[in-house]
Amino acid sequence: MDLIHPLIETYAKEHTSTLEEVLLQIEAETHSQHPQAHMLSGAVQGLFLQMVSMMLQPKKILEIGTFTGYSALCLSKGLVNNGKLHTIELREEDAVIASNNFRRAGKEHQITLHKGNALDIIPRFTETWDLIFLDADKVNYINYYELTLPQLRTNGFMLVDNVLFHGQVLESQLKGKNAKAIDAFNKHVNADKRVEQVILSVRDGITIIRKL
């Protein structure tokens, strides 16, 4: 299901500012070399993440799901001078690619990559996050949300990707485990009085959550 007409997506990309050269290279390499390249945020969403971060000017960012490092680099653009971004990646091969991309972008001093299961890593953090980006395995979205919300500062923001999951959440009978998990997550957040949220139909759907 096309949530957005392909011509609209093309038009949006053509009329969106171009990201820096290293991000263009990472995008091209991911699409040509990675078997799961569809997981990359892409130019429009990448600039969206960058602009949100630049508006907030966070000191501490947490990303769950690094992939090849594209979204972390976009988010890092808004960090204050002494700010840090921590990102978690389960897959060893993707972690290696991302780490190399952070170095080539000159961001290795601002971005700390944690390799392993986010459910094990998140409880070890003592930081208070200004901004969280969640883009990992969908079946654990509620678990990640509940683990990180207490670590998010009051009036801090969480961005959650794939909340429309290719339109599968619109089906009268949800079939796949990921669609069921995303629908359950969306309902969970909607009922949570600790936050307010809005779903945007950017790419595969992004929810912006503010902790009250």
Secondary structure, DSSP 8 states (H G I E B T S, - for coil): --SS-HHHHHHHHHTS----HHHHHHHHHHHHH-TTGGGS--HHHHHHHHHHHHHH--SEEEEE--TTSHHHHHHHTT--TT-EEEEEE--HHHHHHHHHHHHHTT-TTTEEEEES-HHHHGGG----EEEEEE-S-GGGHHHHHHHHGGGEEEEEEEEEE-SSGGGGGGSSS--SHHHHHHHHHHHHHHT-TTEEEEEE-STT-EEEEEE-
